[in-house]
Amino acid sequence: MGRVALVTGASSGLGKGLARELAVKGYDLVLVGRRREALEELAGELKGKYNVDAWAIDQDLSDLGKVSELVGKVKNLGVKVNVLVNNAGMGIYGPLSELNETDIVRVVNLNYIAPILLIKGFLGDLAGERGCVVNVTSLAAHIPVPWFGIYTSTKAALANITDALRIELKPLGIRVIGVYPGYMRTNFHNNTIVSSTALRARGSPMGPVMGIL
């Protein structure tokens, strides 16, 4: 078995593209997302095209209990994670007064806390094995956007912990990289919680922010 990369949010968009690029480089893939059918389709594609191993695990990481469950499932596969790509994310858009508390917590969990817990969960695999963590944050981390502040603040927090862990984990031989995409044509807007007021304002200049990852 070769080196293994785990990619969250792998069922579509940027995560799917990153998984393909890693397969081209010869990595075996653990594909994580919420849509099992899409993950299995991608796993089949990667196996057939690139002669790599690929496993599909459907897991909703906005539920933090599922994070430790995922770590256990991967360990049960008998593989060591050499590269961890924290790509999964979701947005929430609208006036704070209209946002649901449960939805806010889900976004913070998925975008910020889950990546930290996954890094912690796979530290043993990553240490001393030329391990690498890739945290996909966003250019939006540096832009305070009204109605989109929950999302952008989670990305700012992820950027901060990425910089801190880059220094902290270096003695263990683990590289920590932050990726800051700008506007992308993905289906990210389909995974964004939108308030009623925000829906009415989609024709405004704020509309393009819905595609930021």
N, C-alpha and C positions, 0 to 999 in steps of 0.2 A: 504494500500500500504506500502511495506517495504522500506528499504533504496535503493537509486537509484545510479547507477554508469553510467557515460557517458564515452565511449571509442571511441577515434578517430582512424582511420585506422583499423577499426574492420572487414573489409571484408575478410582479409586473414592474414596469418603469425602470428606474435607475438600478434597483436591486437585481432585476432580471438581467440587465445589461452587464453589471459587474460580475454576476455569476458566470455569464458566457465568457467574459474576458479572462477570468480566473481559470476556467476550463481550458481555454486556448493555451494557457501557460502550464497546463498539466496538473492543476490542482484537482483533487477529489472535493466534492461539494456537499455540504449539509445545507439544504435549502429550507428556510423557515418563513412562514407566513400564515395567513388566515385561510387562504383558499386552497384546499388540498388538491383539487382537480388541476388547477393551474400549476401547482408545485410539481405534481407527478408528471404532467406534460413536459415541463422544463427538464426534470430529471431524466426522462426518457430521451429528450433531445440531446442533452449533454453526454449521456452514455453513448448514444449512437454516433454522434458527430465527432466527439473528441476522445473516445475510448477512456473515459474516466468513470470512477464510481460516483454516484450521486444518491442522496437520500432526501426524501421529502418529509418534513415534519410540520403539521399544521398546529399553530399555537398562537393564541392571542396574548401578546406580551403587555398589553395595557392592564391585564390582570397579573399583578406581581407574583401571585402564587404559581402562575404558569411559567415564570422565569426559572425558578429552581427545578420545576418539573422538566423543563427543556434541557437543563444541564444534565439531569439524571438520564433522560432519554438518549442524549448524545453519548454519554459515558457507557450506556448499555449497548451502543453500537460497536463498542470496542475501538473507537478512533480517538486520536488526539488532535485537538484543534490547534493548528499552527497560525492561522490567520482568522481573526474575528472582525467581521464587517457589520457594524451597528448602523444599519440603514433604515430600518422600519421607523415610520413616523406618521403622525396625523396632525391635521390642523383644526383650529376652532376659531370661528370668525363671527364677530358681531359685538354689539355693546356689552360691556361687562354685566350690566343690569339684567340682560336677557339670557346670559349663559347659565346652563345647568351645572350645579356643583359636581355631579357625578361625571359629566363630560369633561370638566376642567381637570379633575383628578386623573381620568383616563389619559388625557393628552400629556400631562406632566409625567405620569408613569411610563408611558411608551417612549416619549421623546428624550427623557432625561434619566429617570431612575433605572429603567430596565437595562440600558447600556452599561451603567455602572455595575449592576448586579451580575450581568453576563461577564464583564471583565473579571470581576472577583471570582465568579464561578469557574472560569477557565484559566485562572492564573497559573495553576500547576502545569497545565498543558503548554501554556505560552512561554513560561520561563525557561531560559537556557536552550530553546529550540529555534532560535532566530524568529521568535514569535512576533507577531505584528497585530496591532489593533487599529482599525480604521473606523473613525467616528464620522458619519456623514452629518454635518451640521448645515449651515446655510449662510449665504450672504445676509439674509434677514436677521442673523444674530447681531449685526451691527446697525440695524435700522429699527428704531422704535416706531411701529406702525399702529395707529389707532385702530381698534376693533380686531387687531391681529396680535395684540400684545402677549397673550398667553403663549401662543406658538413661538413668537420671536424670542421671548424670554427663556423658553426651554432650550432653544438653540443657542442662545448666549451662554446659558449655564453649561450646556454640553461642550461648547467651545472652551470655557474656562477650565472644566475638569480635564479636558483633553490636554491642555497646556500643562496643567499640574501633574497629570499622570505621565506625561512625556518625560519629565524630570524624575519623578518618583520611581518609575519602573525601569528606567535605563540601566541601573545596576543589575537588574535581573535579566538583561539581554532582550527586553521587550521594547520594540519600537511602537510609538503611539502617534498616529497621524490624523490630522483633522482635514476633512474635505469640505469645501464651501461652495456648493453649486449656487448658481443664480437661477434666473427664470428658465424652466425646462418644459418641453411639451410632454408631460406625463399625465397619468390619470390621478395625480395627487389630489386634485379638486374633488374627485369622487370620494376621497377619504377625509374630507373636511366637514366638520360640524358647522352648519351655517344657521345663524339666528334669523328670525322672520324679517327683521329690519334690514339685515345684510342681504337677504334674498331680494328685497325690493331695490337695493342700491347697486345691484350687480352691473348695471349699465354705467356706473360712475367711474371716474379715474381709478378707483380702488379695485376695479375688476381684475386687472392683471395680477394682483398680489395673490389671487387664488391659485395661481400656478407655480408659486415659489416653492421650492423644496429646500 
